[in-house]
């Protein structure tokens, strides 16, 4: 970080650091943040303050967005990057918030060249180089330790997109084994696909089998929300995400790994 970046960061935090009471209240409402050390919480407060200052929160479809909602989103987004670079969410500016699930038009061309039009019902969406979109109803249900978290999911896509389109292969840190990442993720992905195709009621959200990008995002949700489930189902993937996020949520829960 150069001198100007440090000066700007310090200036923003002097003027816009999230107040202690608001921060403590927000953390108390998000069980996935429980177990963070005082030092981690202090860094999370700063990172969330910077994200709220740097991103534009836009309401759509009649949504009402208050400071508590912005803080809840920022805290969970910055949980992912707690031990990563503070500019991990670079290259885009806007977070669009709908009151509930929203519709997105889809156009597909089949093998015969026929164009098919449909509409998807979404709780969240991330665009490469563009905005991140969230349903406030799903944001309100996130962070409770039940395995589903639209905030973590969509912000994981943004990390995946740091080296191009989302494909389940984000830029790995120096020292991480790219071949091991590919092997562990592809092995787990093929296994989950087979289980879902067989009609098994899996502990991991079956939406993960949609494609490798969704697999990475869903397993990021599981890693932070229910790390015991991911470690039991796919321990090799847990270890890869432990290296990537530089965190150990299972240990934070006090559970042996």
C-alpha positions in Angstrom: 0.0 0.0 0.0 1.5 3.3 -1.1 1.5 6.5 1.0 -1.6 7.9 -0.7 -3.6 4.7 -0.2 -2.6 4.6 3.5 -3.5 8.3 3.9 -6.9 7.8 2.3 -7.6 4.7 4.3 -6.8 6.4 7.6 -8.8 9.4 6.6 -11.9 7.3 5.7 -11.6 5.4 9.0 -11.3 8.6 11.1 -14.4 10.0 9.5 -16.5 6.9 8.8 -15.6 4.1 11.2 -18.7 2.2 12.2 -19.8 3.2 15.7 -19.0 0.6 18.4 -22.6 0.1 19.5 -23.8 -0.5 15.9 -20.9 -2.8 15.2 -21.5 -4.9 18.4 -25.2 -5.1 17.7 -24.6 -6.3 14.1 -22.1 -8.9 15.2 -24.4 -10.2 17.8 -27.1 -10.8 15.2 -24.7 -12.9 13.0 -23.7 -16.2 14.6 -21.2 -16.9 11.9 -19.1 -14.0 13.3 -19.1 -15.4 16.8 -15.8 -16.9 17.8 -13.7 -14.2 16.0 -10.9 -12.9 18.2 -10.8 -9.3 19.4 -8.1 -8.5 16.8 -10.1 -10.1 14.0 -13.2 -8.2 15.1 -11.3 -4.9 15.1 -10.0 -5.6 11.5 -13.5 -6.7 10.4 -14.9 -3.4 11.7 -12.4 -1.4 9.7 -12.8 -3.4 6.5 -16.6 -3.2 6.7 -16.4 0.6 7.2 -14.2 0.9 4.1 -16.5 -1.2 2.0 -19.6 0.8 3.1 -17.8 4.0 2.2 -16.4 2.7 -1.1 -19.5 0.9 -2.5 -22.8 2.5 -3.5 -25.9 0.7 -2.0 -28.8 1.2 -4.4 -32.4 0.3 -3.7 -34.6 -1.2 -6.4 -38.1 -2.5 -6.7 -39.3 -0.5 -3.7 -36.6 -1.8 -1.3 -35.8 0.2 1.9 -32.1 0.1 2.7 -31.0 1.3 6.1 -27.6 1.5 7.8 -28.1 -1.8 9.7 -28.7 -3.7 6.4 -25.6 -2.1 4.8 -23.5 -3.1 7.8 -24.8 -6.7 7.9 -23.9 -7.1 4.2 -20.5 -5.5 4.7 -19.6 -7.6 7.7 -20.3 -10.8 5.9 -18.6 -9.7 2.7 -15.5 -8.7 4.7 -15.5 -12.0 6.6 -14.4 -13.6 3.3 -11.6 -11.2 2.9 -10.6 -10.9 6.6 -7.1 -12.3 5.8 -7.0 -11.3 2.2 -6.1 -8.0 0.5 -8.4 -5.1 1.3 -8.8 -4.4 -2.4 -10.2 -7.9 -3.1 -13.5 -6.3 -4.2 -11.9 -3.9 -6.7 -13.1 -3.2 -10.2 -16.8 -2.6 -9.4 -18.8 -0.1 -7.4 -22.5 -0.9 -6.8 -24.6 -3.2 -4.6 -28.2 -3.3 -5.8 -30.8 -4.4 -3.3 -34.3 -5.7 -4.1 -36.9 -6.4 -1.3 -37.2 -10.0 -2.3 -36.3 -12.5 -5.0 -36.2 -10.9 -8.4 -36.6 -11.9 -12.1 -33.8 -12.0 -14.7 -34.6 -12.6 -18.4 -32.6 -15.4 -19.9 -32.0 -16.1 -23.6 -30.6 -19.4 -24.8 -30.0 -20.9 -28.2 -30.4 -24.7 -28.5 -28.5 -27.0 -30.8 -31.1 -26.4 -33.6 -30.5 -22.7 -33.5 -33.8 -21.9 -31.9 -33.8 -19.0 -29.4 -35.6 -19.7 -26.1 -36.6 -16.9 -23.7 -37.2 -17.5 -20.0 -37.0 -15.8 -16.7 -35.0 -16.9 -13.6 -36.0 -16.2 -10.1 -32.9 -15.2 -8.2 -31.9 -14.3 -4.6 -28.6 -12.8 -5.8 -26.5 -12.2 -8.8 -22.9 -11.0 -9.6 -21.8 -9.4 -12.8 -18.2 -9.5 -14.0 -17.0 -5.9 -13.7 -20.5 -4.8 -12.8 -22.9 -4.6 -9.8 -23.7 -7.2 -7.2 -27.4 -7.8 -6.7 -29.1 -9.1 -3.5 -32.5 -9.9 -2.2 -33.0 -8.2 1.2 -35.3 -11.0 2.4 -32.4 -13.5 1.7 -29.9 -11.1 3.3 -32.0 -11.1 6.5 -31.8 -14.9 6.6 -28.1 -15.0 6.1 -25.4 -15.4 8.7 -27.3 -17.7 11.0 -25.1 -20.8 10.7 -27.6 -22.9 8.8 -25.6 -23.3 5.6 -27.3 -20.8 3.3 -25.9 -17.3 2.8 -26.6 -15.2 -0.2 -24.1 -12.5 0.8 -21.2 -15.0 1.1 -22.3 -16.7 -2.1 -22.4 -13.6 -4.3 -19.2 -12.0 -2.9 -17.5 -15.4 -3.4 -18.4 -15.0 -7.1 -16.7 -11.6 -7.0 -13.5 -13.2 -5.7 -13.7 -15.9 -8.4 -14.0 -13.2 -11.0 -10.7 -11.5 -10.0 -9.0 -13.5 -12.8 -11.8 -13.5 -15.4 -15.3 -15.0 -15.6 -16.5 -17.0 -12.6 -15.4 -20.6 -13.1 -14.6 -22.0 -9.7 -10.9 -21.2 -10.1 -10.1 -17.9 -8.3 -6.5 -16.5 -8.2 -4.7 -18.7 -5.8 -2.1 -17.5 -3.3 1.6 -18.1 -3.8 2.4 -21.5 -2.3 -1.0 -23.0 -3.1 -0.9 -26.0 -5.5 -3.1 -25.3 -8.5 -3.2 -28.9 -9.6 -4.3 -30.0 -6.1 -7.0 -27.4 -6.1 -8.3 -28.6 -9.5 -8.2 -32.2 -8.4 -9.9 -31.8 -5.0 -12.6 -29.5 -6.4 -13.3 -31.6 -9.5 -13.4 -34.8 -7.5 -15.9 -33.4 -5.0 -18.0 -31.8 -7.8 -18.3 -35.0 -9.7 -19.2 -36.9 -6.5 -21.9 -34.3 -5.6 -23.3 -34.3 -9.1 -23.6 -38.1 -9.0 -25.4 -38.0 -5.7 -27.8 -35.3 -6.7 -28.5 -37.2 -10.0 -29.3 -40.3 -7.9 -31.9 -38.4 -6.0 -30.0 -38.2 -2.7 -31.0 -35.6 -0.2 -27.5 -34.1 0.2 -26.3 -32.1 3.2 -24.8 -29.5 0.8 -27.2 -27.4 -1.2 -27.7 -29.2 -4.6 -27.6 -25.9 -6.4 -23.8 -26.4 -6.2 -24.0 -28.9 -9.1 -25.2 -26.2 -11.5 -21.6 -25.5 -12.6 -18.1 -25.2 -11.1 -18.6 -21.5 -10.3 -21.7 -22.2 -8.3 -19.9 -25.1 -6.7 -17.2 -22.8 -5.4 -19.8 -20.2 -4.2 -22.0 -22.8 -2.4 -19.1 -24.5 -0.8 -17.8 -21.1 0.4 -21.2 -20.6 2.1 -20.9 -24.1 3.7 -17.3 -23.4 4.7 -18.3 -20.4 6.8 -21.8 -21.3 7.8 -21.6 -25.0 8.6 -17.9 -25.9 8.4 -18.5 -29.2 10.2 -20.7 -30.3 7.3 -18.1 -29.4 4.6 -15.3 -31.0 6.6 -17.3 -34.2 7.0 -18.4 -34.3 3.3 -15.3 -33.1 1.5 -12.3 -32.6 3.8 -9.9 -32.0 0.9 -12.1 -29.1 -0.3 -12.3 -27.8 3.3 -8.5 -27.7 3.4 -8.3 -25.9 0.1 -10.7 -23.2 1.2 -8.8 -23.0 4.5 -5.7 -22.1 2.5 -7.5 -19.8 0.2 -9.4 -17.8 2.8 -6.6 -18.2 5.4 -9.2 -19.1 8.0 -10.3 -22.2 10.0 -14.0 -21.8 10.8 -14.2 -25.3 12.2 -11.6 -24.5 14.8 -13.4 -21.2 15.5 -16.5 -23.2 16.4 -14.4 -25.2 18.9 -14.9 -28.4 17.0 -12.0 -30.8 16.5 -10.8 -31.3 12.9 
